[in-house]
Amino acid sequence: MASKKDLKKDINYLIDEVIGTCLLHQYTQGKERQEELDGIITEMIEFRDKLIHKANHPEGKEVKLKTYYRSLYDELLDKVNNAFDKISGTTE
């Protein structure tokens, strides 16, 4: 990870991919999973806002920034992977 700017771009890109996939599933599957997919979209938007806020405001001055931003990136990847698992139906 090169910079905070790149981290925020990755956050936006990955969250947008999840949301786009949800919208595609809503279009192709009709009303069957509408509420579940709406919930995933809402959850991901709230997560994006929280993660961008964390990236802009690191906790405390004594925090090692490289480690802090790496943990944010790991949190992002975990959340996105879980969201894709929920979308595909492998995790309930």
CYANA upper distance limits for C-alpha pairs under 8 A (distance plus 0.5 A):
  1 MET  CA      6 ASP  CA      7.51
  1 MET  CA      7 LEU  CA      7.45
  1 MET  CA     70 ARG  CA      8.25
  2 ALA  CA      6 ASP  CA      7.01
  3 SER  CA      7 LEU  CA      6.91
  4 LYS  CA      8 LYS  CA      6.78
  4 LYS  CA     55 ALA  CA      7.45
  4 LYS  CA     69 TYR  CA      8.20
  5 LYS  CA      9 LYS  CA      6.81
  6 ASP  CA     10 ASP  CA      6.65
  7 LEU  CA     11 ILE  CA      6.66
  7 LEU  CA     55 ALA  CA      8.46
  7 LEU  CA     69 TYR  CA      8.41
  7 LEU  CA     73 TYR  CA      7.68
  8 LYS  CA     12 ASN  CA      6.73
  8 LYS  CA     52 ILE  CA      6.96
  8 LYS  CA     55 ALA  CA      7.96
  9 LYS  CA     13 TYR  CA      6.54
 10 ASP  CA     14 LEU  CA      6.47
 11 ILE  CA     15 ILE  CA      6.57
 11 ILE  CA     48 ARG  CA      7.25
 11 ILE  CA     51 LEU  CA      8.27
 11 ILE  CA     52 ILE  CA      8.13
 11 ILE  CA     76 LEU  CA      7.46
 12 ASN  CA     16 ASP  CA      6.44
 12 ASN  CA     48 ARG  CA      7.66
 13 TYR  CA     17 GLU  CA      6.76
 14 LEU  CA     18 VAL  CA      6.95
 14 LEU  CA     80 VAL  CA      7.53
 15 ILE  CA     19 ILE  CA      6.74
 15 ILE  CA     44 MET  CA      6.91
 15 ILE  CA     45 ILE  CA      8.01
 15 ILE  CA     48 ARG  CA      7.37
 15 ILE  CA     80 VAL  CA      7.57
 16 ASP  CA     20 GLY  CA      6.43
 17 GLU  CA     21 THR  CA      6.59
 18 VAL  CA     22 CYS  CA      6.74
 18 VAL  CA     41 ILE  CA      8.25
 18 VAL  CA     44 MET  CA      8.30
 18 VAL  CA     80 VAL  CA      7.50
 18 VAL  CA     83 ALA  CA      7.54
 18 VAL  CA     84 PHE  CA      7.28
 19 ILE  CA     23 LEU  CA      6.74
 19 ILE  CA     40 ILE  CA      8.45
 19 ILE  CA     41 ILE  CA      6.11
 19 ILE  CA     44 MET  CA      7.97
 20 GLY  CA     24 LEU  CA      6.65
 21 THR  CA     25 HIS  CA      6.69
 21 THR  CA     87 ILE  CA      8.47
 22 CYS  CA     26 GLN  CA      6.66
 22 CYS  CA     37 LEU  CA      6.29
 22 CYS  CA     38 ASP  CA      8.35
 22 CYS  CA     40 ILE  CA      8.16
 22 CYS  CA     41 ILE  CA      7.47
 22 CYS  CA     87 ILE  CA      7.38
 23 LEU  CA     27 TYR  CA      6.71
 23 LEU  CA     37 LEU  CA      8.32
 24 LEU  CA     28 THR  CA      6.74
 25 HIS  CA     29 GLN  CA      6.16
 25 HIS  CA     30 GLY  CA      8.41
 26 GLN  CA     30 GLY  CA      6.06
 26 GLN  CA     31 LYS  CA      7.66
 26 GLN  CA     33 ARG  CA      7.61
 26 GLN  CA     34 GLN  CA      6.59
 26 GLN  CA     37 LEU  CA      7.59
 29 GLN  CA     33 ARG  CA      7.69
 30 GLY  CA     34 GLN  CA      7.63
 33 ARG  CA     37 LEU  CA      6.64
 34 GLN  CA     38 ASP  CA      6.56
 35 GLU  CA     39 GLY  CA      6.63
 36 GLU  CA     40 ILE  CA      6.91
 37 LEU  CA     41 ILE  CA      6.74
 37 LEU  CA     87 ILE  CA      7.75
 38 ASP  CA     42 THR  CA      6.71
 39 GLY  CA     43 GLU  CA      6.53
 40 ILE  CA     44 MET  CA      6.59
 40 ILE  CA     83 ALA  CA      7.48
 41 ILE  CA     45 ILE  CA      6.75
 42 THR  CA     46 GLU  CA      6.78
 43 GLU  CA     47 PHE  CA      6.59
 44 MET  CA     48 ARG  CA      6.55
 45 ILE  CA     49 ASP  CA      6.89
 46 GLU  CA     50 LYS  CA      6.74
 47 PHE  CA     51 LEU  CA      6.53
 48 ARG  CA     52 ILE  CA      6.57
 49 ASP  CA     53 HIS  CA      6.67
 50 LYS  CA     54 LYS  CA      6.74
 51 LEU  CA     55 ALA  CA      6.65
 51 LEU  CA     72 LEU  CA      7.72
 51 LEU  CA     76 LEU  CA      8.39
 52 ILE  CA     56 ASN  CA      6.68
 53 HIS  CA     57 HIS  CA      6.56
 54 LYS  CA     58 PRO  CA      6.36
 54 LYS  CA     59 GLU  CA      8.21
 54 LYS  CA     72 LEU  CA      8.47
 55 ALA  CA     69 TYR  CA      7.58
 55 ALA  CA     72 LEU  CA      8.05
 58 PRO  CA     63 VAL  CA      8.08
 58 PRO  CA     65 LEU  CA      8.11
 58 PRO  CA     68 TYR  CA      8.01
 59 GLU  CA     63 VAL  CA      7.22
 63 VAL  CA     68 TYR  CA      7.41
 64 LYS  CA     68 TYR  CA      6.63
 65 LEU  CA     69 TYR  CA      6.50
 66 LYS  CA     70 ARG  CA      6.59
 67 THR  CA     71 SER  CA      6.70
 68 TYR  CA     72 LEU  CA      6.95
 69 TYR  CA     73 TYR  CA      6.71
 70 ARG  CA     74 ASP  CA      6.70
 71 SER  CA     75 GLU  CA      6.60
 72 LEU  CA     76 LEU  CA      6.68
 73 TYR  CA     77 LEU  CA      6.81
 74 ASP  CA     78 ASP  CA      6.71
 75 GLU  CA     79 LYS  CA      6.69
 76 LEU  CA     80 VAL  CA      6.62
 77 LEU  CA     81 ASN  CA      6.53
 78 ASP  CA     82 ASN  CA      6.65
 79 LYS  CA     83 ALA  CA      6.63
 80 VAL  CA     84 PHE  CA      6.74
 81 ASN  CA     85 ASP  CA      6.71
 82 ASN  CA     86 LYS  CA      6.74
 82 ASN  CA     91 THR  CA      8.41
 83 ALA  CA     87 ILE  CA      6.70
 84 PHE  CA     88 SER  CA      6.62
 85 ASP  CA     89 GLY  CA      6.58
 85 ASP  CA     90 THR  CA      5.85
 85 ASP  CA     91 THR  CA      6.08
 86 LYS  CA     90 THR  CA      6.73
 86 LYS  CA     91 THR  CA      5.69
 86 LYS  CA     92 GLU  CA      6.83
